[in-house]
Amino acid sequence: MVVEHAGVAEPRPKKILVVIEDDPDVQSLIEAIFSMDSRFTVARMAESAEDALEAAQATAPEIIVLDHGLSGELTGLDAAPRLKELAPQAKIILFTAHAELQARADDEPAIDAFLLKTESAQLLPVAQQLTGLGAPPS
């Protein structure tokens, strides 16, 4: 995407994404989903919330895709407020297989969206909406 500024076309910066997921297959799925929109770039993959806290500080992400059941001591729900503290601009999507977490996620102000892994087709549209991008131009 290109933005015109004073008659000169400038590339619009990509939306930086951090993925916190310990399953390599799901990591690959998330990467494939976001590769469909060139306005996003996956800056970091983390397998634990502890690694994600470091990544959030280092990359200043605009979207964080966060699993709940992670390797390490912290769960995704436990990590969300800390992630938001380190990257207040980030929109956090809790992307999990645990439907029973919906009510807890809804009560957690740091979580901006909740998606089940069975709804993976909605991941990109939700991220586009949260970042204000909308669907990519055709």
N, C-alpha and C positions, 0 to 999 in steps of 0.2 A: 504494500500500500504506500502511496506517495502523497505528501501534503505539499501544496503550493504555498510558499512563503516569499513575499516580495518578488513574485514572478519566477522564483527558482524552485524547482521540485526537490523536496527533501524526503528521504524515506522516513516513515513513521516508525518510532521504536517499537520493537516487539514486546509483547506482554510476557514477563518472566514468570516461569512456572517452577515450583518445587513439588516433587512427588514424594510422599512418605508412604511406602508400601514395601512389605517384606517378601511378597511373593513375586518371583521373577516373571512369571507368566502375566500377572496383572500389571506389573511395571511395563512390560512390552505392549500390552493392550492400551494402557493410558498413553504411552508414547505414540502409538499408531493413531489413536483418536485425535490427539492434538496435532499430529503431522498433517491432518486434513485442513488445517487453517494456518497459513504461513504467518499470521499475526502473533502466534504464540511460539515460544521457544522453551524447551525443558532445560532449565539451568542446572538442576541437581536432582538426583535420585537418592533417597535416604531409606534405610531399612529399619531404623529405630527412631523414636521420638527424640532421643538424645542427639543423634546425628542431625536430625531435622532442625533442632534449636540452633546448632552451629550454622547450618545451611541458610536458615532464615535471616540470620544476622549478616552473613557474608553476601547474599545475593539480592536482598531487598525485593522479594517476589511480589507479584501482584495477585497471583493465584497460588494457593496451596491445596493440593489434593491429598487428603489425609485419611489413612485407614485407621481403624480402631484397634484391632488386634495386631500388635507390632512386636518385633523382637526387641528386647530391652525391657526396662522396668516400667516405663510410662505407657499408658494407653493413649490412643488418639484423643479421646475426650479429656484426659488429664493434661495432655500437651497443648491443646488448643488455646487456652488463655495465655500460656507462656509464649506460644508462637505469635499470638496477636500483639503481645507486649513488645516483642522484638521486631515485628514487621506489622505495625498498625495499619498500613495501607493495604495489606494482603486480605483478600477474600478467601475464606477457608471453606472448602467443600469436604464434608465428612463422607467418604466413599467407602461403604462397608457392606458386609454380608449380613449384618446383625440388625434386622428390622426392629427388634425390641429396643434398640437405642434411640429411636426417633424422638420419643418424648424427652429424653435426657438431652439430646442434641438441640431440640427446640428450646429448651430452657437454658442452654449455654450461649451467652451473648457473643462469644468469640466465633461460633459456628455460623457461617452465612448461608449455607445450604446443606441439605442432607440428601444423599442418593444411595440407593442400594446398588450393589455391583450387578444385579440382574437388570438394572436400568442404565447400563453403560452408554447406550445410545444418547442419553440425555446429558452426559457429562460435558461435551463440548458446547451445546446450546446454553447450559447453565453458566459455564465459564464466560461465554460471550456476553450473556445478559449481565452477569455480575461486574464485568469490566466495562460495560457500556459500549461494547463493540457491535453487538448485533451480528446477524449472519454476514459472512464474507460476501463482498460484491461478486456477482457472477460474470 
